[in-house]
Amino acid sequence: MSGHGQAVPTSGPPAAEETPAPEESTPEESAPSSTAGAYVDYSDDAIARAEGRVLLFFHAPWCPQCRSVESDILAQGVPDGLTIIKVDYDSRQDLRQQYGVTLQTTFVEVDADGTELQKHVAYDDPHLDAVVAAML
């Protein structure tokens, strides 16, 4: 629990040298658990920074189905081991073309290089549970 305070150098060199050794094992203990889910806005490096499986969510603020899915995401949270990246449907026509997206509420799973793995349109069932069931 004292690991968050190790950045303070005023504790003296002996304590600083002794403290890291036990703490090196704590990240290993937490590493096996899956990463917490995340919901982030698209940026040029969002895919590279994402952890776990990555879904691009083509969202339009004027779309009731998009708002419904987003409401679920915000209320339920993103499942562990999953990152959902919100892509603006209207302004990111380049990404729509790249992934062949023709309808808002489209989810595209991509790998770390941005290569499409699978696609799902949640327009008729705009709920996070339906997206998760279809894609994971």
N, CA, C and O atoms as a MOPAC input file, in Angstrom:
PM7 MOZYME 1SCF
protein

 N      0.81300 1    -1.20200 1     0.00000 1
 C      0.00000 1     0.00000 1     0.00000 1
 C      0.85000 1     1.25600 1     0.00000 1
 O      0.38400 1     2.31900 1    -0.40800 1
 N      2.10000 1     1.14600 1     0.45500 1
 C      2.97900 1     2.30300 1     0.47500 1
 C      3.60300 1     2.55600 1    -0.88100 1
 O      4.40500 1     3.48200 1    -1.00500 1
 N      3.27900 1     1.78200 1    -1.90200 1
 C      3.87200 1     1.89500 1    -3.21900 1
 C      3.58100 1     3.21200 1    -3.89400 1
 O      4.36100 1     3.66200 1    -4.73200 1
 N      2.47400 1     3.83800 1    -3.54800 1
 C      2.13500 1     5.10600 1    -4.18600 1
 C      3.01300 1     6.22300 1    -3.66200 1
 O      3.11500 1     7.26700 1    -4.30700 1
 N      3.65200 1     6.04200 1    -2.51300 1
 C      4.48400 1     7.08400 1    -1.92900 1
 C      5.94900 1     6.94700 1    -2.27400 1
 O      6.73500 1     7.79100 1    -1.84500 1
 N      6.36500 1     5.95300 1    -3.00900 1
 C      7.78100 1     5.74300 1    -3.25600 1
 C      8.39600 1     6.83600 1    -4.10500 1
 O      9.62300 1     6.91900 1    -4.16100 1
 N      7.62900 1     7.67400 1    -4.76300 1
 C      8.17400 1     8.73500 1    -5.59100 1
 C      8.75700 1     9.86500 1    -4.75200 1
 O      9.46600 1    10.71700 1    -5.28700 1
 N      8.47700 1     9.89600 1    -3.44900 1
 C      8.99400 1    10.94200 1    -2.57700 1
 C     10.39900 1    10.55200 1    -2.14300 1
 O     10.55400 1     9.59800 1    -1.38000 1
 N     11.44400 1    11.26900 1    -2.61100 1
 C     12.82100 1    10.88000 1    -2.30700 1
 C     13.28500 1    11.25700 1    -0.91500 1
 O     14.39000 1    10.87100 1    -0.53300 1
 N     12.51000 1    11.98300 1    -0.13900 1
 C     12.94100 1    12.45800 1     1.16800 1
 C     12.95300 1    11.36700 1     2.22200 1
 O     13.37800 1    11.62800 1     3.34800 1
 N     12.50800 1    10.15900 1     1.91000 1
 C     12.47700 1     9.09900 1     2.91100 1
 C     13.84600 1     8.49900 1     3.15800 1
 O     13.99500 1     7.69900 1     4.08100 1
 N     14.85700 1     8.85200 1     2.37000 1
 C     16.21300 1     8.36000 1     2.57100 1
 C     16.51200 1     7.17700 1     1.67900 1
 O     15.61500 1     6.39300 1     1.36900 1
 N     17.73900 1     7.03800 1     1.26700 1
 C     18.11300 1     5.96400 1     0.34800 1
 C     17.85900 1     4.55600 1     0.86500 1
 O     17.39900 1     3.72800 1     0.07900 1
 N     18.12400 1     4.21300 1     2.13700 1
 C     17.88100 1     2.82000 1     2.54900 1
 C     16.41900 1     2.41800 1     2.40100 1
 O     16.13200 1     1.31300 1     1.93900 1
 N     15.48900 1     3.28900 1     2.78200 1
 C     14.07500 1     2.94300 1     2.66500 1
 C     13.67900 1     2.83900 1     1.20500 1
 O     12.88800 1     1.96900 1     0.83800 1
 N     14.21600 1     3.71200 1     0.36700 1
 C     13.88100 1     3.67700 1    -1.05000 1
 C     14.41100 1     2.41100 1    -1.70500 1
 O     13.77400 1     1.87100 1    -2.60900 1
 N     15.57600 1     1.92700 1    -1.26000 1
 C     16.14000 1     0.71400 1    -1.83900 1
 C     15.37800 1    -0.51300 1    -1.37200 1
 O     15.21100 1    -1.46200 1    -2.13700 1
 N     14.91300 1    -0.51200 1    -0.13000 1
 C     14.20300 1    -1.66400 1     0.39900 1
 C     12.77800 1    -1.72800 1    -0.12400 1
 O     12.25700 1    -2.82300 1    -0.33800 1
 N     12.13700 1    -0.59400 1    -0.33500 1
 C     10.73500 1    -0.56100 1    -0.71400 1
 C     10.45300 1    -1.15900 1    -2.08800 1
 O      9.48600 1    -1.91200 1    -2.20300 1
 N     11.24200 1    -0.87600 1    -3.16300 1
 C     10.88700 1    -1.39400 1    -4.48100 1
 C     10.88900 1    -2.91300 1    -4.59700 1
 O     10.07500 1    -3.45700 1    -5.34300 1
 N     11.76300 1    -3.61800 1    -3.89600 1
 C     11.83600 1    -5.06500 1    -4.06100 1
 C     10.50600 1    -5.75500 1    -3.80400 1
 O     10.06800 1    -6.52800 1    -4.65600 1
 N      9.82800 1    -5.51600 1    -2.66200 1
 C      8.54300 1    -6.17400 1    -2.48000 1
 C      7.49100 1    -5.67200 1    -3.46800 1
 O      6.60500 1    -6.42600 1    -3.86900 1
 N      7.58700 1    -4.41500 1    -3.85400 1
 C      6.57100 1    -3.85900 1    -4.73500 1
 C      6.70100 1    -4.36400 1    -6.15800 1
 O      5.73800 1    -4.29900 1    -6.92200 1
 N      7.87300 1    -4.86700 1    -6.53200 1
 C      8.03100 1    -5.42200 1    -7.86300 1
 C      7.11900 1    -6.62100 1    -8.06700 1
 O      6.74200 1    -6.91800 1    -9.20100 1
 N      6.75900 1    -7.31000 1    -7.00700 1
 C      5.88900 1    -8.46100 1    -7.14700 1
 C      4.42000 1    -8.06700 1    -7.24000 1
 O      3.61700 1    -8.83300 1    -7.77300 1
 N      4.05000 1    -6.90100 1    -6.73800 1
 C      2.63400 1    -6.52900 1    -6.78500 1
 C      2.12300 1    -6.29100 1    -8.19800 1
 O      0.99100 1    -6.68600 1    -8.47900 1
 N      2.88700 1    -5.66100 1    -9.12800 1
 C      2.36700 1    -5.58000 1   -10.49400 1
 C      2.19500 1    -6.95600 1   -11.12400 1
 O      1.26700 1    -7.16800 1   -11.90400 1
 N      3.08500 1    -7.89800 1   -10.79000 1
 C      2.94900 1    -9.24700 1   -11.32300 1
 C      1.66900 1    -9.89400 1   -10.81000 1
 O      1.00500 1   -10.63300 1   -11.53600 1
 N      1.33000 1    -9.61600 1    -9.57000 1
 C      0.11600 1   -10.18700 1    -9.00600 1
 C     -1.11600 1    -9.61100 1    -9.69000 1
 O     -2.08700 1   -10.33600 1    -9.90500 1
 N     -1.10100 1    -8.32600 1   -10.03800 1
 C     -2.26900 1    -7.72500 1   -10.65800 1
 C     -2.28200 1    -7.92200 1   -12.17400 1
 O     -3.33300 1    -7.76500 1   -12.79500 1
 N     -1.14300 1    -8.26200 1   -12.78600 1
 C     -1.06500 1    -8.42200 1   -14.22900 1
 C     -1.96200 1    -9.53900 1   -14.76600 1
 O     -2.57500 1    -9.35000 1   -15.81700 1
 N     -2.07000 1   -10.70200 1   -14.09500 1
 C     -2.90600 1   -11.76100 1   -14.64900 1
 C     -4.38200 1   -11.37500 1   -14.78300 1
 O     -5.07100 1   -11.90500 1   -15.65400 1
 N     -4.87400 1   -10.47900 1   -13.95500 1
 C     -6.26000 1   -10.08100 1   -14.09800 1
 C     -6.39400 1    -9.24500 1   -15.36900 1
 O     -5.47300 1    -8.51700 1   -15.73900 1
 N     -7.53900 1    -9.35100 1   -16.03300 1
 C     -7.71400 1    -8.63200 1   -17.28800 1
 C     -7.77100 1    -7.12700 1   -17.03700 1
 O     -8.09400 1    -6.67600 1   -15.93800 1
 N     -7.45400 1    -6.37300 1   -18.06500 1
 C     -7.46000 1    -4.92500 1   -17.93000 1
 C     -8.88300 1    -4.41600 1   -17.80800 1
 O     -9.82100 1    -5.00600 1   -18.34500 1
 N     -9.02500 1    -3.32700 1   -17.10300 1
 C    -10.34400 1    -2.72600 1   -16.94700 1
 C    -10.81600 1    -2.21200 1   -18.29700 1
 O    -10.01300 1    -1.75200 1   -19.10900 1
 N    -12.10400 1    -2.28800 1   -18.53200 1
 C    -12.66300 1    -1.79000 1   -19.77700 1
 C    -12.53600 1    -0.27600 1   -19.86100 1
 O    -12.47500 1     0.41200 1   -18.84200 1
 N    -12.49600 1     0.23500 1   -21.08900 1
 C    -12.35200 1     1.67600 1   -21.28800 1
 C    -13.23300 1     2.13800 1   -22.43800 1
 O    -13.47800 1     1.39800 1   -23.39100 1
 N    -13.70500 1     3.38000 1   -22.33000 1
 C    -14.48200 1     4.02800 1   -23.38000 1
 C    -13.82400 1     5.36900 1   -23.62400 1
 O    -13.85600 1     6.24800 1   -22.76300 1
 N    -13.22100 1     5.53300 1   -24.80800 1
 C    -12.44500 1     6.73000 1   -25.10200 1
 C    -12.83400 1     7.29600 1   -26.45800 1
 O    -13.37200 1     6.59000 1   -27.31100 1
 N    -12.55400 1     8.57700 1   -26.64300 1
 C    -12.76800 1     9.22700 1   -27.93200 1
 C    -11.63300 1     8.85700 1   -28.87300 1
 O    -10.50300 1     8.63200 1   -28.44100 1
 N    -11.94200 1     8.79600 1   -30.15400 1
 C    -10.92800 1     8.46700 1   -31.14400 1
 C     -9.87200 1     9.56400 1   -31.22400 1
 O    -10.18100 1    10.75500 1   -31.17700 1
 N     -8.63300 1     9.13700 1   -31.34300 1
 C     -7.51100 1    10.01300 1   -31.65400 1
 C     -6.59000 1     9.18400 1   -32.53800 1
 O     -6.75600 1     7.96900 1   -32.64700 1
 N     -5.62600 1     9.83300 1   -33.16300 1
 C     -4.75800 1     9.12100 1   -34.09600 1
 C     -3.98100 1     7.98200 1   -33.44400 1
 O     -3.61200 1     7.02300 1   -34.12200 1
 N     -3.72600 1     8.07100 1   -32.14000 1
 C     -2.99000 1     6.99700 1   -31.47000 1
 C     -3.86000 1     6.15800 1   -30.53300 1
 O     -3.33200 1     5.37400 1   -29.74400 1
 N     -5.16800 1     6.30800 1   -30.60900 1
 C     -6.06200 1     5.59900 1   -29.68600 1
 C     -5.97700 1     4.08400 1   -29.83500 1
 O     -5.99900 1     3.36400 1   -28.83800 1
 N     -5.88100 1     3.59800 1   -31.05900 1
 C     -5.80600 1     2.14700 1   -31.26500 1
 C     -4.49500 1     1.61200 1   -30.69400 1
 O     -4.48500 1     0.57700 1   -30.02900 1
 N     -3.40400 1     2.30400 1   -30.94800 1
 C     -2.10000 1     1.85900 1   -30.45100 1
 C     -2.03800 1     1.86700 1   -28.92800 1
 O     -1.36800 1     1.02300 1   -28.33300 1
 N     -2.72900 1     2.81200 1   -28.29100 1
 C     -2.70000 1     2.90900 1   -26.82400 1
 C     -3.71400 1     2.00000 1   -26.15500 1
 O     -3.61700 1     1.75900 1   -24.95200 1
 N     -4.67700 1     1.49400 1   -26.89700 1
 C     -5.76500 1     0.69400 1   -26.31200 1
 C     -5.23800 1    -0.63200 1   -25.78600 1
 O     -4.29300 1    -1.20700 1   -26.32600 1
 N     -5.86900 1    -1.09700 1   -24.72500 1
 C     -5.51900 1    -2.38600 1   -24.13900 1
 C     -6.65600 1    -3.36900 1   -24.35900 1
 O     -7.82500 1    -2.98600 1   -24.39900 1
 N     -6.30300 1    -4.63700 1   -24.50000 1
 C     -7.30300 1    -5.66900 1   -24.69200 1
 C     -7.87300 1    -5.62100 1   -26.10700 1
 O     -7.24200 1    -5.10900 1   -27.03200 1
 N     -9.06600 1    -6.16000 1   -26.25200 1
 C     -9.74600 1    -6.12200 1   -27.55100 1
 C    -10.23800 1    -4.70100 1   -27.80200 1
 O    -10.59800 1    -3.98200 1   -26.87000 1
 N    -10.24700 1    -4.31300 1   -29.06600 1
 C    -10.57600 1    -2.93300 1   -29.42000 1
 C    -11.74600 1    -2.90700 1   -30.38700 1
 O    -11.72600 1    -3.55900 1   -31.43200 1
 N    -12.77500 1    -2.13500 1   -30.01700 1
 C    -13.92400 1    -1.91900 1   -30.88200 1
 C    -14.01000 1    -0.44000 1   -31.22000 1
 O    -13.99200 1     0.40800 1   -30.32800 1
 N    -14.10300 1    -0.13300 1   -32.50300 1
 C    -14.39400 1     1.22900 1   -32.93200 1
 C    -15.91200 1     1.35100 1   -32.98700 1
 O    -16.57900 1     0.52700 1   -33.61200 1
 N    -16.45600 1     2.36800 1   -32.33900 1
 C    -17.89700 1     2.60500 1   -32.29400 1
 C    -18.17700 1     3.85400 1   -33.12000 1
 O    -17.86300 1     4.96800 1   -32.70200 1
 N    -18.77000 1     3.65900 1   -34.29500 1
 C    -19.09500 1     4.78800 1   -35.16800 1
 C    -20.39100 1     5.41000 1   -34.66700 1
 O    -21.48000 1     4.86600 1   -34.85000 1
 N    -20.24100 1     6.55600 1   -34.03400 1
 C    -21.29600 1     7.22300 1   -33.27000 1
 C    -21.63400 1     8.57500 1   -33.89500 1
 O    -20.74900 1     9.32500 1   -34.30800 1
 N    -22.92500 1     8.86800 1   -33.95400 1
 C    -23.37100 1    10.19600 1   -34.38100 1
 C    -24.24200 1    10.76900 1   -33.26800 1
 O    -25.16500 1    10.09700 1   -32.80800 1
 N    -23.96900 1    11.98600 1   -32.83000 1
 C    -24.72000 1    12.55700 1   -31.71400 1
 C    -26.20100 1    12.75300 1   -32.01700 1
 O    -27.01100 1    12.81900 1   -31.09200 1
 N    -26.56700 1    12.84700 1   -33.26900 1
 C    -27.96400 1    13.03800 1   -33.66800 1
 C    -28.72200 1    11.71600 1   -33.78400 1
 O    -29.93100 1    11.72200 1   -34.01900 1
 N    -28.03900 1    10.58900 1   -33.62400 1
 C    -28.62400 1     9.25400 1   -33.82100 1
 C    -29.16900 1     8.70300 1   -32.50600 1
 O    -28.40700 1     8.49200 1   -31.56300 1
 N    -30.49200 1     8.46600 1   -32.43100 1
 C    -31.06800 1     7.93100 1   -31.18200 1
 C    -30.49600 1     6.56400 1   -30.80000 1
 O    -30.30700 1     6.29100 1   -29.61500 1
 N    -30.22100 1     5.71000 1   -31.77100 1
 C    -29.66100 1     4.39100 1   -31.46800 1
 C    -28.24500 1     4.52600 1   -30.89900 1
 O    -27.86300 1     3.80200 1   -29.98000 1
 N    -27.47800 1     5.45800 1   -31.45700 1
 C    -26.12400 1     5.69200 1   -30.93600 1
 C    -26.18800 1     6.17500 1   -29.49300 1
 O    -25.41400 1     5.73300 1   -28.64400 1
 N    -27.10700 1     7.07400 1   -29.23000 1
 C    -27.25500 1     7.58600 1   -27.86600 1
 C    -27.68400 1     6.47900 1   -26.91500 1
 O    -27.26900 1     6.46000 1   -25.75600 1
 N    -28.51000 1     5.55800 1   -27.39500 1
 C    -28.94500 1     4.43700 1   -26.56400 1
 C    -27.77100 1     3.53500 1   -26.19100 1
 O    -27.60900 1     3.16100 1   -25.02900 1
 N    -26.95500 1     3.18900 1   -27.19000 1
 C    -25.79000 1     2.34400 1   -26.90500 1
 C    -24.82700 1     3.07000 1   -25.97000 1
 O    -24.30900 1     2.48100 1   -25.02200 1
 N    -24.59100 1     4.35000 1   -26.24200 1
 C    -23.67300 1     5.10600 1   -25.38700 1
 C    -24.20000 1     5.20700 1   -23.95900 1
 O    -23.42400 1     5.14600 1   -23.00500 1
 N    -25.49900 1     5.36000 1   -23.81200 1
 C    -26.10200 1     5.39700 1   -22.47600 1
 C    -25.82200 1     4.09300 1   -21.72400 1
 O    -25.49600 1     4.11100 1   -20.53800 1
 N    -25.95200 1     2.96400 1   -22.42300 1
 C    -25.63100 1     1.66800 1   -21.81300 1
 C    -24.16600 1     1.59600 1   -21.40600 1
 O    -23.83700 1     1.13900 1   -20.31200 1
 N    -23.29000 1     2.05100 1   -22.30000 1
 C    -21.85500 1     2.01300 1   -22.01300 1
 C    -21.55200 1     2.81500 1   -20.75500 1
 O    -20.81800 1     2.36000 1   -19.87800 1
 N    -22.12300 1     4.00900 1   -20.67500 1
 C    -21.86200 1     4.87400 1   -19.52700 1
 C    -22.49400 1     4.32600 1   -18.24600 1
 O    -21.92200 1     4.47100 1   -17.16600 1
 N    -23.65600 1     3.70400 1   -18.35400 1
 C    -24.33900 1     3.17600 1   -17.17000 1
 C    -23.72600 1     1.86300 1   -16.68600 1
 O    -23.54800 1     1.66600 1   -15.48400 1
 N    -23.40400 1     0.96400 1   -17.62000 1
 C    -22.91600 1    -0.36700 1   -17.25400 1
 C    -21.40100 1    -0.43600 1   -17.16800 1
 O    -20.85200 1    -1.27100 1   -16.44900 1
 N    -20.73300 1     0.42900 1   -17.89200 1
 C    -19.28900 1     0.33400 1   -18.00400 1
 C    -18.91700 1    -0.65300 1   -19.09200 1
 O    -19.73900 1    -1.46300 1   -19.52100 1
 N    -17.69000 1    -0.58000 1   -19.52600 1
 C    -17.18000 1    -1.46400 1   -20.57000 1
 C    -16.64900 1    -2.72200 1   -19.91800 1
 O    -15.95100 1    -2.64500 1   -18.90700 1
 N    -16.96800 1    -3.88900 1   -20.48100 1
 C    -16.45400 1    -5.12800 1   -19.89800 1
 C    -14.92300 1    -5.13000 1   -19.82000 1
 O    -14.25100 1    -4.52300 1   -20.65300 1
 N    -14.38800 1    -5.81500 1   -18.81900 1
 C    -12.94600 1    -5.94000 1   -18.65700 1
 C    -12.32400 1    -6.51900 1   -19.92600 1
 O    -12.91400 1    -7.36400 1   -20.59800 1
 N    -11.13200 1    -6.04700 1   -20.23300 1
 C    -10.40800 1    -6.55800 1   -21.38100 1
 C    -10.86400 1    -5.98700 1   -22.71000 1
 O    -10.49000 1    -6.49500 1   -23.76800 1
 N    -11.67800 1    -4.92200 1   -22.66400 1
 C    -12.23200 1    -4.34000 1   -23.89000 1
 C    -12.05400 1    -2.83100 1   -23.85700 1
 O    -12.27100 1    -2.19300 1   -22.82600 1
 N    -11.65800 1    -2.26400 1   -24.99300 1
 C    -11.61500 1    -0.81900 1   -25.15200 1
 C    -12.55500 1    -0.46400 1   -26.29100 1
 O    -12.42700 1    -0.99100 1   -27.39600 1
 N    -13.49500 1     0.42500 1   -26.02400 1
 C    -14.39700 1     0.93700 1   -27.06300 1
 C    -13.94300 1     2.34800 1   -27.38300 1
 O    -13.87300 1     3.21300 1   -26.51100 1
 N    -13.63500 1     2.56000 1   -28.66100 1
 C    -13.17500 1     3.86600 1   -29.11600 1
 C    -14.30200 1     4.51200 1   -29.91900 1
 O    -14.72700 1     3.99200 1   -30.95100 1
 N    -14.77300 1     5.64300 1   -29.43100 1
 C    -15.88500 1     6.36000 1   -30.05700 1
 C    -15.36400 1     7.18700 1   -31.23700 1
 O    -14.53700 1     8.08300 1   -31.06500 1
 N    -15.86000 1     6.87200 1   -32.42900 1
 C    -15.46100 1     7.55900 1   -33.65300 1
 C    -16.63000 1     8.40500 1   -34.12600 1
 O    -17.74400 1     7.90000 1   -34.26100 1
 N    -16.39100 1     9.68400 1   -34.37900 1
 C    -17.46500 1    10.55500 1   -34.86200 1
 C    -17.82700 1    10.16800 1   -36.29900 1
 O    -17.01600 1    10.30200 1   -37.21500 1
 N    -19.04300 1     9.69300 1   -36.47400 1
 C    -19.51500 1     9.20100 1   -37.76000 1
 C    -19.48800 1    10.28800 1   -38.83400 1
 O    -19.16400 1    10.01400 1   -39.99000 1
 N    -19.82600 1    11.50600 1   -38.45700 1
 C    -19.92200 1    12.58600 1   -39.43000 1
 C    -18.56800 1    13.13500 1   -39.87000 1
 O    -18.37100 1    13.41400 1   -41.05300 1
 N    -17.63900 1    13.29200 1   -38.94100 1
 C    -16.37700 1    13.94500 1   -39.28300 1
 C    -15.27400 1    12.97900 1   -39.72500 1
 O    -14.30500 1    13.41000 1   -40.35000 1
 N    -15.39600 1    11.70700 1   -39.42100 1
 C    -14.32700 1    10.75400 1   -39.76700 1
 C    -14.73000 1     9.89700 1   -40.96900 1
 O    -14.78300 1     8.67000 1   -40.88900 1
 N    -15.00900 1    10.56800 1   -42.07200 1
 C    -15.37300 1     9.85800 1   -43.30400 1
 C    -14.22300 1     8.97800 1   -43.79300 1
 O    -14.45900 1     7.94900 1   -44.42600 1
 N    -12.98000 1     9.37500 1   -43.50500 1
 C    -11.82900 1     8.55800 1   -43.88300 1
 C    -11.89400 1     7.18400 1   -43.22800 1
 O    -11.62000 1     6.17200 1   -43.87300 1
 N    -12.25800 1     7.14900 1   -41.94600 1
 C    -12.36200 1     5.86200 1   -41.24800 1
 C    -13.59200 1     5.08600 1   -41.70500 1
 O    -13.55800 1     3.85900 1   -41.79600 1
 N    -14.66000 1     5.79100 1   -41.98900 1
 C    -15.85700 1     5.10900 1   -42.52200 1
 C    -15.50400 1     4.39900 1   -43.82200 1
 O    -15.89500 1     3.25000 1   -44.02800 1
 N    -14.77300 1     5.07100 1   -44.69300 1
 C    -14.37000 1     4.44900 1   -45.95900 1
 C    -13.40600 1     3.30000 1   -45.73000 1
 O    -13.53300 1     2.24300 1   -46.34700 1
 N    -12.44400 1     3.50600 1   -44.84500 1
 C    -11.44800 1     2.47300 1   -44.57600 1
 C    -12.09000 1     1.16900 1   -44.11800 1
 O    -11.67400 1     0.08600 1   -44.52900 1
 N    -13.10800 1     1.27900 1   -43.26100 1
 C    -13.74000 1     0.08400 1   -42.70000 1
 C    -15.07600 1    -0.26500 1   -43.35300 1
 O    -15.75700 1    -1.18700 1   -42.90500 1
 N    -15.45400 1     0.44800 1   -44.39000 1
 C    -16.69500 1     0.13900 1   -45.09400 1
 C    -17.93200 1     0.37100 1   -44.25400 1
 O    -18.90300 1    -0.37900 1   -44.35600 1
 N    -17.90800 1     1.39800 1   -43.42700 1
 C    -19.03500 1     1.69400 1   -42.53500 1
 C    -20.01900 1     2.60400 1   -43.27200 1
 O    -19.65900 1     3.68800 1   -43.73200 1
 N    -21.25900 1     2.14400 1   -43.37400 1
 C    -22.29000 1     2.91600 1   -44.06800 1
 C    -23.45200 1     3.30000 1   -43.16100 1
 O    -24.39200 1     3.96400 1   -43.59600 1
 N    -23.38600 1     2.88700 1   -41.91700 1
 C    -24.47900 1     3.16800 1   -40.98800 1
 C    -23.90300 1     3.44000 1   -39.59900 1
 O    -23.04300 1     2.70500 1   -39.11500 1
 N    -24.39400 1     4.51000 1   -38.96700 1
 C    -23.98300 1     4.76500 1   -37.58800 1
 C    -24.42400 1     3.58600 1   -36.72800 1
 O    -25.26700 1     2.79200 1   -37.14500 1
 N    -23.87800 1     3.47500 1   -35.57400 1
 C    -24.01000 1     2.34300 1   -34.63500 1
 C    -23.21400 1     1.12200 1   -35.09000 1
 O    -23.41400 1     0.02900 1   -34.56100 1
 N    -22.32200 1     1.28600 1   -36.05500 1
 C    -21.47500 1     0.17500 1   -36.47200 1
 C    -20.29100 1     0.06200 1   -35.52100 1
 O    -19.65500 1     1.05600 1   -35.16800 1
 N    -20.01600 1    -1.16200 1   -35.12100 1
 C    -18.85200 1    -1.48800 1   -34.29300 1
 C    -17.90400 1    -2.31300 1   -35.15000 1
 O    -18.31200 1    -3.27900 1   -35.79600 1
 N    -16.63800 1    -1.92200 1   -35.15000 1
 C    -15.62000 1    -2.64400 1   -35.89700 1
 C    -14.53200 1    -3.06000 1   -34.92000 1
 O    -13.91000 1    -2.21500 1   -34.27600 1
 N    -14.30100 1    -4.37300 1   -34.81100 1
 C    -13.18400 1    -4.83300 1   -33.98900 1
 C    -11.92700 1    -4.75400 1   -34.83800 1
 O    -11.91000 1    -5.19400 1   -35.98800 1
 N    -10.87100 1    -4.18800 1   -34.25800 1
 C     -9.59700 1    -4.06100 1   -34.95500 1
 C     -8.48000 1    -4.64200 1   -34.08700 1
 O     -8.59300 1    -4.72800 1   -32.86500 1
 N     -7.39200 1    -5.03800 1   -34.76500 1
 C     -6.22000 1    -5.48700 1   -34.02000 1
 C     -5.34000 1    -4.27900 1   -33.71700 1
 O     -5.71800 1    -3.14400 1   -34.00900 1
 N     -4.17700 1    -4.51900 1   -33.13700 1
 C     -3.29400 1    -3.42900 1   -32.71100 1
 C     -2.80700 1    -2.57800 1   -33.88100 1
 O     -2.40900 1    -1.43000 1   -33.68500 1
 N     -2.83400 1    -3.12900 1   -35.09100 1
 C     -2.42100 1    -2.37600 1   -36.28000 1
 C     -3.58400 1    -1.65400 1   -36.94700 1
 O     -3.39100 1    -0.94400 1   -37.93400 1
 N     -4.79100 1    -1.83200 1   -36.41500 1
 C     -5.96200 1    -1.19700 1   -37.01000 1
 C     -6.61100 1    -2.01800 1   -38.10900 1
 O     -7.48200 1    -1.52000 1   -38.82200 1
 N     -6.20000 1    -3.26900 1   -38.25400 1
 C     -6.78400 1    -4.14900 1   -39.26200 1
 C     -8.12600 1    -4.67300 1   -38.76900 1
 O     -8.24300 1    -5.14200 1   -37.63700 1
 N     -9.13000 1    -4.58800 1   -39.62300 1
 C    -10.47700 1    -5.04900 1   -39.25100 1
 C    -10.48900 1    -6.55300 1   -39.02400 1
 O     -9.96200 1    -7.32400 1   -39.82600 1
 N    -11.10900 1    -6.95800 1   -37.90500 1
 C    -11.26300 1    -8.37400 1   -37.57900 1
 C    -12.70500 1    -8.82900 1   -37.78900 1
 O    -12.95600 1    -9.91900 1   -38.30400 1
 N    -13.64800 1    -7.97700 1   -37.38100 1
 C    -15.07000 1    -8.26900 1   -37.56100 1
 C    -15.85700 1    -6.98600 1   -37.40900 1
 O    -15.34500 1    -5.97600 1   -36.92800 1
 N    -17.12400 1    -7.04400 1   -37.83100 1
 C    -17.97300 1    -5.85300 1   -37.81100 1
 C    -19.37300 1    -6.24900 1   -37.36600 1
 O    -19.84300 1    -7.34900 1   -37.65400 1
 N    -20.03300 1    -5.33100 1   -36.65600 1
 C    -21.41400 1    -5.55300 1   -36.21500 1
 C    -22.15900 1    -4.22700 1   -36.22900 1
 O    -21.65400 1    -3.22000 1   -35.73500 1
 N    -23.35700 1    -4.22800 1   -36.79400 1
 C    -24.19900 1    -3.03400 1   -36.78700 1
 C    -25.25900 1    -3.21600 1   -35.70900 1
 O    -26.03800 1    -4.16900 1   -35.74500 1
 N    -25.28100 1    -2.29500 1   -34.75100 1
 C    -26.19700 1    -2.39900 1   -33.60900 1
 C    -27.44800 1    -1.54600 1   -33.79700 1
 O    -28.14300 1    -1.24900 1   -32.82500 1
 N    -27.73800 1    -1.15500 1   -35.01200 1
 C    -28.85400 1    -0.23700 1   -35.28000 1
 C    -30.20000 1    -0.81600 1   -34.82800 1
 O    -30.99700 1    -0.10900 1   -34.21100 1
 N    -30.46100 1    -2.09600 1   -35.13000 1
 C    -31.75900 1    -2.69300 1   -34.79300 1
 C    -31.86300 1    -3.12000 1   -33.33100 1
 O    -32.96900 1    -3.28200 1   -32.81400 1
 N    -30.73500 1    -3.30100 1   -32.66400 1
 C    -30.71700 1    -3.66600 1   -31.24200 1
 C    -29.62100 1    -2.83900 1   -30.56500 1
 O    -28.54400 1    -3.34600 1   -30.25100 1
 N    -29.92200 1    -1.55700 1   -30.34700 1
 C    -28.88400 1    -0.63400 1   -29.86000 1
 C    -28.62000 1    -0.72000 1   -28.36100 1
 O    -28.90900 1     0.21000 1   -27.60800 1
 N    -28.06500 1    -1.85700 1   -27.94600 1
 C    -27.74400 1    -2.07000 1   -26.54100 1
 C    -26.35700 1    -2.68700 1   -26.43100 1
 O    -25.96700 1    -3.50200 1   -27.26600 1
 N    -25.62700 1    -2.30300 1   -25.41900 1
 C    -24.27600 1    -2.81200 1   -25.21800 1
 C    -24.26500 1    -4.33100 1   -25.10200 1
 O    -23.37700 1    -4.98500 1   -25.64800 1
 N    -25.23300 1    -4.89600 1   -24.40300 1
 C    -25.27300 1    -6.34400 1   -24.24600 1
 C    -25.36500 1    -7.05400 1   -25.59600 1
 O    -24.74300 1    -8.09800 1   -25.79100 1
 N    -26.12500 1    -6.50000 1   -26.51100 1
 C    -26.26200 1    -7.10500 1   -27.84600 1
 C    -24.95300 1    -7.02500 1   -28.61800 1
 O    -24.58400 1    -7.96100 1   -29.32800 1
 N    -24.25700 1    -5.90700 1   -28.47800 1
 C    -22.95100 1    -5.74500 1   -29.14500 1
 C    -21.96200 1    -6.76200 1   -28.58100 1
 O    -21.26500 1    -7.43500 1   -29.33900 1
 N    -21.89900 1    -6.87500 1   -27.27300 1
 C    -20.98400 1    -7.80500 1   -26.62900 1
 C    -21.31000 1    -9.23800 1   -27.04500 1
 O    -20.40500 1   -10.01500 1   -27.34900 1
 N    -22.58500 1    -9.59100 1   -27.06000 1
 C    -22.98000 1   -10.94500 1   -27.43500 1
 C    -22.61700 1   -11.24000 1   -28.88800 1
 O    -22.21700 1   -12.36100 1   -29.20100 1
 N    -22.74500 1   -10.27200 1   -29.76800 1
 C    -22.46100 1   -10.48200 1   -31.18700 1
 C    -20.96400 1   -10.52100 1   -31.48700 1
 O    -20.53800 1   -11.20100 1   -32.42100 1
 N    -20.16900 1    -9.80200 1   -30.70800 1
 C    -18.76000 1    -9.64700 1   -31.07500 1
 C    -17.78000 1   -10.37400 1   -30.17200 1
 O    -16.65500 1   -10.64900 1   -30.59000 1
 N    -18.17000 1   -10.69000 1   -28.95900 1
 C    -17.19900 1   -11.29700 1   -28.04500 1
 C    -17.55600 1   -12.70400 1   -27.75800 1
 O    -16.85200 1   -13.37900 1   -27.00600 1

